[in-house]
């Protein structure tokens, strides 16, 4: 048995870790209580098997690519970083990327990851044409919008619970360069931040960093980052059209003491970060795709900043109609606690595509909090605000929400469960997350 956790390092559980090297061996590895695992970037317990965990990173081959259509057939263990580094110099990028490039294609499909462009272009699953799926009863099926559509839409955002994703065909976006034309907007408070995001609906990419310890009239003060793919004629002389990705230049070598992140250190960091960003506001800058999309990837093992006990990410989405009041209440409660992380992000989302896809039209707020004190009780209080507003929590980031919170937020759950049962009647595909939220008790 092996002790395994998600990126948040909570919970840590025992599982039998298997590393098959052929699709036939994947089938042999599936037994009651199995789940696939990619690069371990789900924050909680979604990619940890109830009994055994099947690591898929060894399946990292590209099968085919058609430059005329941008269609890429590849194995599920290929990481987005590999796609970017291989195909960006040929003028192609994924349509959707999350906040880290170190996720596998299988994991991106299972979580239906979203990026800074969901408000206009949707999530990762929208650009997946077909999936090769090994079901819990041993059948290997091709699923698409036309063939086995129930399995397809249950697998998009289904957290790996419909079976083991073996391969996928996805579409890439043609681009002239690997640079982003960025505009920074300084927002003095939450109302200004939400107005800026609304006004940025026509931008391809938009995201807001929020100072989550600001209070009073500064509550919700933010920096909004709008972005477009830069054309070749917008680059500085001598700049290469496609910047190379770099391995993290720095790494957190040890678990930092829990006292490192406190109201004083976070407030000082946020004040500095806001002031530096505000100085850049108003003008356009051309930046590499790597810091724009993946700022935390520049620091290796950054999850160790939160100490040995780990941290929780609470990411909710609130429908547009009630978003201002609920977001204001959440931020007010977080700021009064004073021990929230400097990682607080606000984005706009559109409709999701999968049955259990997280997005819905509204605003999503992501907060990182150290695992200490009464934080679990505090997050339960935040959950109640989210549920009352008709919102929900992101399963790929979750490690502790209650079954009641989950069921209230996902009205398509009964249909998903019926499809899952048809694909896996013996209940072989099960994770720690499914034990906590889905499975019969």
Secondary structure, DSSP 8 states (H G I E B T S, - for coil): -EEE--TT--S-EEEEEE--SSHHHHHHH--TTEEEE-SS-SSSSTTSBSSEEEE-TT---EEEEETTTTEEEEETT-BHHHHHHHHGGGTEEES---S-S--BHHHHHHHT---TTHHHH--GGGGEEEEEEE-TTS-EEEEESSSSHHHHHHHTTSTTTT-EEEEEEEEEEE-S-SEEEEEEEEESSHHHHHHHHHHGGGSSEEEEEE-TT--GGGTT-EEEEEEEE--GGGS-TT--SS------SEE--S---GGGS-HHHHHHHHHHHHHHHHHTTTSEEEEEHHHHH-GGGGEETGGGGG-TT-EEEEEEEEEGGGHHHHHHHHHHHHHHH--EEEEEEEEEE----STT-S--SEEEEEEEEES-TTHHHHHHHHHHHHHHTT-EE-GGG-SS--HHHHHHH-TTHHHHHHHHHHH-TT--B-BHHHHHHTS--
